[in-house]
Amino acid sequence: MVIGLVGLGNIGFHFANRLLAAGQELVVYDANEARQARILERGARGSTSVRDLASQAEIVILSLPLPGIVKDVAVGSGNIIDGSSVRIVLDLSTTGPGATKEIADVLGARGIAFVSAPVSGGIIAAQNGTLAVMAAGDEATFHELEPILRIIGKNVFYLGGDPHLSQTLKIINNTLYATSMIASAEALVYGVKAGLDAQTMLDVVNVSSGRSFATLERIPQCVLNRGFPVRFTTELLHKDVKMCIDDAERIGAPMMVSPAARQFLAFALTQGDGDKDNVYTIRHFEQWAGVQVGKAPAVS
């Protein structure tokens, strides 16, 4: 069976590598020719367009950054929906519940099955195949896709037949991350300002009740050495938090803390942080307090 993959960015690149390493026959497409070329060098087959890919592959996987892009690629005229071979679309993107329902309905009307399965864990987990996968859609289709999902993820969850459920859980997860990351950033800056060592604070917090993904992985890996590698941009995190708050408001679920996180991320966007990693935003707290969390390693 031929599998197609659209989107070869930071996460999609690792999806492609893992599928190829598992012996899958893979055809790929990315609007960025350089991204596509580096996967072709590893044994994937190329395509000239999204429609061409969907005319070669029965199962088409999406790994794309924004809901509008996912919607256009999946159901836009002349794209996946018009491919001659595709029978299943598997969306690994964070698309949001509203757009996901629209896509599922349009594809379903054309006889194309759709499973929404956003992932969480970051670039390192994508590289190692240890992502969490949140899948929702037709159960029989999910079981057909499960071997593929277990190539890219360690913890695979099936959430039910409505594809929007997986997207709802994903934006909940990312909003929880955003609130804990921002709270951790301001708390660590306060500690440094008060005279505490940043590494010692993290050592204590990470065996105590204040620990989170931010304190366990992102801040130790990306802030203490002042490297700030781009793993998940501020712009994309803001997008996910906004989707979560908007959807919660739509169904009448109150949110009091998450809007503060969204507001801080929105401020960071105005300061030019959109394409920077989200933990880079700690620099605002540092500048306001006049201190720095961690330091760059000495150059030998």
N, C-alpha and C positions, 0 to 999 in steps of 0.2 A: 504494500500500500504506500502510495506517495503522500507525504505530508507537506503542506505549504506553510511558510512562516512569513508574515508581513510585519516588518519592524525589527531592525537590527541594531538598536541603540544599546545603552549600557546594560539593560537587562536582556533584551532580545538576543544580543550577541551570545550570551551564555546559554540561553535556551537552544540556540542553533548548535553550539558546540556540544552540548549534552545529548541532543538528539542524534547528531552525527556519530558521537562516540558510542551510542547505544546501537548503532547499525541501521538507523532509520534512513530511508531514502527521502531526501529533503530538497525541496525547491524553495527558493527565497526571493523576496523582493524588498527593496528599500529605496526610497526616493533619492537617498544619498548614495551615489555610485561607489564611493570609497568604502562605505560600510558593507555594501553588497559584495564588493571584490574580495574583502578579507575573509568572507565566509565561503566564497567560491573556491578560494585557494585551499580550503580545508575539506573540500569534497562535495559541497552542495551544488545543486543545479540552479542556474539562473533563470530569470523571467524578465520579460520586457515591460510588463505592466501588472497591476493587481488582477485584472481580468485574465491575462495570460496565465498567471499563477493558478487562479481558480479553475482554469481549463486543463491544468496538469494534475492537480491534487484533489483527492476526495475530501480530505480534512484540511481546513485552513485555520491556522492559529494567528491571532492578532496580538501584537505587543506594541501598543501605540500610546502616545503621551496625553492626548486630550479627547474628551467625548466627541467633539465635532469631527475630529479626524477619524475616529473609530466609526462613527455613523456614516460618513462619506465613503470610507473604504469598504464598509460592509454592504451598504444598501444604495449607495449613489449609482446613478446611471453609468453603465459601462464598467462597473467595478466587480467586486466579488459576486454579487447577486446575479450577474450575467455570465458567470463562468459556466463552462459546459460540463465540468466534472465534479464540482463541489457538492457535497451532500451534508456536511457538518461544518459549522463555524464555531471555533473555540476561542473566546475572548479572554485573554489573560490581563488585559488592561484595567485600569481603574476608570470606568466609564460613567458610573453613577446610575442609580436605579431608574430614573426617568428615561434617559437615552437608551438604556439596556432594554426596557420594555418595548420601546418603539422598534428597535432593531430586531428583537425576537419576533414581534408581530409581523413585520414586513418579510423577514426571511421565512417564517412559518407559512405565510400565504403563498410562497413560491416553492414550498416543499423542502426547504433547507432547515435542518435541525440546528438549534443554537444552544450552547452552554456557556454561561458566564462563570469564569473562574479566576478572579483576581488573586494576586499573590502578595505575600508579605515576608519581609526578612532582609531585604537589601541586596546589594550587588554581591557581597561575599557569599551569602546564602544561595544566590542564583548560580554562582560559579560552582559551589559545592553540591548543589542539588538538595539543599536542606530547607527550601522555602516552605512556608505554610500556604496551602492552596484552599481557597473557599469556593466550592463549586455549587452551582444551582442550574437546574434545567431538567429536561426529560430524563428520567432515571435510567432507562435502557441506554440512552445515548451517553450518559455519564459513565456507566459501566464499560461501554466500548472505549471511551477516552481514558479511563483510569490508568491503564498501563503507561500512556503518554504522560499523564499528570505525575505519576510516580517516578518518572525520569527526571523531572524538574523540581519535585518537591518531596519532602520527607513526611510532612503531616498534611494529609489530604482529607478534607471534610466535605461531605455532601449535605447540603442545607435544605433540599426540597426541590419541587418541580418548578417554582416560579423563579426565573433567572434574576429578578431584581433583588432577591434575598442576599445573594452573595455580594452584590455591590453595596447594599446597605451595611452589611457587616464590615466590608473593607473600609468604607468611609468612617464608620464608627472607630475602627482600629486606628486609622491614621489620625483621627481627631484626638483620640486618647494619647497617641504618641506626641502630637503637637503640644498638647497642654502640659504633658510631663516633661518634654524637652525644654520648653520655655520656662517652666517653674524650676527645673534643675539648673538652667543657665543662670537665672537671677539669684538663686540660692547659693550657688558656688561662688559667684562674684561677691556676694555679701560675705561669705566665709573668708575669701582671700583678703577682702578689705579689712576684715576684723583680725587678720593675722594668721589664719589657718593655712596649711599647705594643701594645695589642690589635690594631689595624689592621695594624701592621707584622708582627706574628706571623702573621696570616692571609695577608698578601701573600706571605710566605716559604713558609708551609706549602702554599699553593695552587699553587705552582710546584715543589713538592717531593713527597717520597714520602708525607707524612702527610695529603695532601688527601683530602676525602670530600665527599659531598653536604652534610653538615652544615657543613663549613668553606667550601665554595664558595658555598652559597646560604642555608641556613637561619640560620646565625649572623650573617653579614654583613647579611642583610635584616631580621632580627627581634630580634637581641640588641644589636648595637652602638649602635643608636639607642634602645634600651630600649622599643621599641614592643610586642613580643611579640604580634603579631596571631594570632588563632586560626586555624590552617590544618589542624592535625592534633592532636587532643587527647591529653593524657597517658593518659587512660583507654583510648582506642582503641589507642594504641601498646602499652600494657601488655597489652591483650587479644590482640594479634597475636603478641607475643613469647611469651606464655604458651601460645598455641595451638601455636607452633612447637616449644617445648621439650617440651610434652606429647606431640606427635605423634612427635618424634624419639625420645623415651623409649619410646613404644609400639612402634616398629619396631627399637629397639636401636641407635640412632645416638648416640654419646656427645657431649655438649655440656658444656664446662667454663667458657667465658667468658660465653655468653649468659645463664645463670642469674644472674650478678652484675648484668647489665643489668636483668633482670626484677625482681630484689630492690630495686634502686635506684628503679625506677619504682613498685613497690609501696609503698615508703616515701613517695614523692612523693604518691601517692594519699591516704595517711593525713594528709598535710599540707594537704589541700584543693586539690591541683593537678589533679584529675581532668578538669575542664572547661576547663583552661587549655592553651595550646599546649605541646607536649612540650619545646620548647627553654626554656620558662620554668623548667624544673627546674634550670637552671644556677645559679639564685639560691641553692640550697642550698649548693653549693660556694662561692659568693661569701660567703655569710653565715658559713660555717665558717672561711674564710680571712680575712675582714674586708676584702675588696676588691670592686671592681666591674669587669666587662668592658664597656667602652664607656660612653657617657653620652648622656643625652637631648639633642637639639638645643636650642640657645639659642632662647628666645622673643623675637622682635623686637618 
